[in-house]
Amino acid sequence: MILEFDVEIKPDTRNHKGFFIQETSYKLIDVDLSGWALICLNDAVCHYVDPDNLKKSAKL
């Protein structure tokens, strides 16, 4: 069973490649063993980010 949570990112968050990513709501998909959080905007746009850059989404 996969649990997905709505999250937002902190300003100036970079992905694992060092690129800034758009500040918007994402779905938290997983945190892998190496410590990266996988977040997805939709079925085509996903990023690995530092979990410390995530915060709970304000939307209900």
Secondary structure, DSSP 8 states (H G I E B T S, - for coil): ----EEEEE-TT-BBTTS-B---SEEEEEEE-TTS-EEEESSSS-EEEE-GGGEEE-S--
